[in-house]
Amino acid sequence: MLKNHWTILRKQYALSVLKVVFDMCGIVGYIGNKEAMPVLVSGLKNLEYRGYDSAGFAIINKRIIIEKDIGKIDDVQKKINASLLKGFSGLAHCRWATHGNVTKENAHPHADCSNKIAIVHNGIIENYSELKEKLIQKKHVFRSETDTEVIAHLIEEFHKKLGFEDAVKNALKEVKGSYALGVACAEEPGKLIAARNESPLIVGKGKNGMFLASDIPALLEYTNKFIYMHDKEIAVITKDTINIFDLEGKKKSFKISTLNWSKEAAEKGGFKHFMLKEIYEQPRAITETIDERLKNGDVVFEKELNLTDDEILKIDSIKLIGCGTSWHAALVGKFMFEELAKIPTEVEYASEFRYRNPILKPNTIVMAISQSGETADTIAALKEAKKNGAKTISICNVKGSSITRVSDGVVYTRAGPEIGVASTKAFTTQLTVLYLLTILFSKKRKTLNDKQIKDMIYGIRKIPLQIASVLNEDFEVVNCAELYHKRTNSLYLGRGVNFPIALEGALKLKEVSYIHAEGYPAAEMKHGPIALIDEHMPVVFIAPHDIYTYSKILGNIEEVKARGGIVIAIATEGDKEIPKKADHTIFIPKTLYTLSSILAVVPLQLLAYHIADKLGRTIDQPKNLAKVVTVE
Ligand code: F6R
C-alpha cells in the first residue's frame, strides 16, 4: 500500500503547481445550453469540503423551483424531487451553518415572498436583524432563521420598482457584511447575477455557457477560463455574455485568466483521503516552494517580498499573525527569526491582534500567514496593521486571495490546492518560506557567516527527500495508531523550535480523530499536566537530537515512564538513548535543528490520519470544521 502511494506521488511530481481559492459554504451557478442539474451537482460535489451540513438547488425555468434538505450532497439528492429540477439555468449551495441551525428551512437557496427571487450566499450579513425588522414591517414573510434570506426580500422590495439588475445593486448598497452571492429572478430567466464582498467568487467562461462558483475545482470539468471577482462587484451573466459592474452601475473591465492545471490534481489521485494525498505531496510542495528561490547559493525573492536591502537592515521587529495551524507556523518563524536573524519577533493570534492597539514602530514588519488568504480575522488584522502604517507581508497559498490583495509584499507557498480540512502541506511549505526568509534576513544583516548560510541552504535542499523517507518508513506510526486509537486523551511535548510542533501534532489529532490532545513545552509538564499521566495516557515527545534541550527531554521521558505513561518519541536516526526509554520510537533523518520541525511534523500528521481512519472518521470533512473561516 505504501509503495502504491509513493508510485502515485511520483506521477504527481509531474503535475503543475495548482492554485485555488477556498472558503466556507460552496456556491455554484450555471446558465447555458445544457441541463443545469448535472453541472450543479458535479460542481457542488467538488466544493463539499467547504460545507456539508445541508445542500440545495434552484432551477430557473419560467418559475423558480427550489429543492433542498439537510445532509451531505449524496443524501440530499436522495431526499429531493430531482424530476422537478429541469432547466438550463440554476444555482446550488452546500452549507456550513453560521446563522440558524442545520435545518431544511435554513438550507439554501432562499427565496423572497413571491418565489421570484432565488439566492445562494456565502458570508455573513452583519446588519441582517435591522434589515429583517424593516422588511417585516413591510409585510415580508420569512421562512428561515438565516441572515441570507433578508437579501432575497430586500431585492424583492427594490424589484417592485426596478429591474432585476438595479434591484440587486440597490439592495447590496444597504447590506453590511461579507457575501459571495448567486441570484436568479424568475422574470429574467436568461440571466444570473453574481456579487462579491469579502468572500471569494469566480465567474467561469465555458463553451456551453457561463458559470459562477466559490472556487475553481467546482468548474474544472467545464472550463479553465476564470474571472476573479473583486469586492463590491456585480457580474451579470447570460449563456453567452459576462458583464461586470460596480454597485453604482458603472461598467468595469475584467481579465479572463486561463489556468493550465488539470482536474485530476484537485482530486484524490488514488489516495483514500485528500489529507493523506496532501501529506504525501509534501516533498513536491516543498520542492516547488524552494525552486527558483534558491539560485547560485543564494536566496532570491525577486520582487515578491517588496523589501529593499535597506528596509531589511532597518527592520526593528516583526509581528507574525495567523490562526490555527498558520499560527503554529508563526511560532516556528519566531524561533528562527530570533535565533538566527536576531530580529525581535512576536507572534499573535490574528483574532486578538485586530482588537488590540498593538505597538507598531516605523520599522516593524507585520507578516500574516494564511493558507487560504481568506481567513476573516487575518484579513482584518492585516488591514488594522496597514491602517497603523506598518509594512505588511503575507505568506499565502492562494493566488489573488483577499490577504494577498491587502499586503505590500506576498510570498506564495507553492503547496497547490489543499482540500483536506486539516492543513498539512500548507504548514510545511509555510515553514519552508519562513526558513528561506530567515536565510535572507540573516545574510543581509550579517548575523550568520557564509558557511552557516551554505549549510542552511544545503539543509533545506535535502528536506524533500528526507520527508519522502519519513513517508516510506511509517510502519511504527501505523503500529501506534493501531495500538492507541481508542485512547481518549493524549499529550504532545516538545521544546524550542519543536514546541509549536507539539501544538500542531495535538491540533491535527483533535481535528480529524476528535480525541482530546494537548500540546505543551515539555518542561511545563511538571507544572500541571503531569497530574494526568497514568497507564492510559499516550505522551508524544518530539525529541530530535539537539545541543539545546535534548538531555532535558530525556529527563521528561523518564518522568512520564515513572508514572506509567506510554511514550511515543520522535527521535533522530541513530539515537541510541531514546529507544531504551520510549515505548515506541519514530525516527526522522538528521538535519539542522531549525529544520527538524519540518521533518518532525510529518509522522504526527500521519499518526493523526491513521488514528482517525481506524476510528472511521470523515477525515476530509471533520465535524464542525470548515476549510476556511471567513467569519469571526
Ligand atoms: C488546522 C487548520 C486551521 C487553519 C486556520 C487558518 O488544520 O487548517 O487551523 O490553519 O483556520 O487558516 P488559514 O491558514 O487559511 O488562514
Residues whose N, C-alpha, C, O or C-beta is under 5 A from the ligand:
A	BS01	F6R	C323 G324 T325 S326 I369 S370 Q371 S372 G373 T375 V421 A422 S423 K627 V629
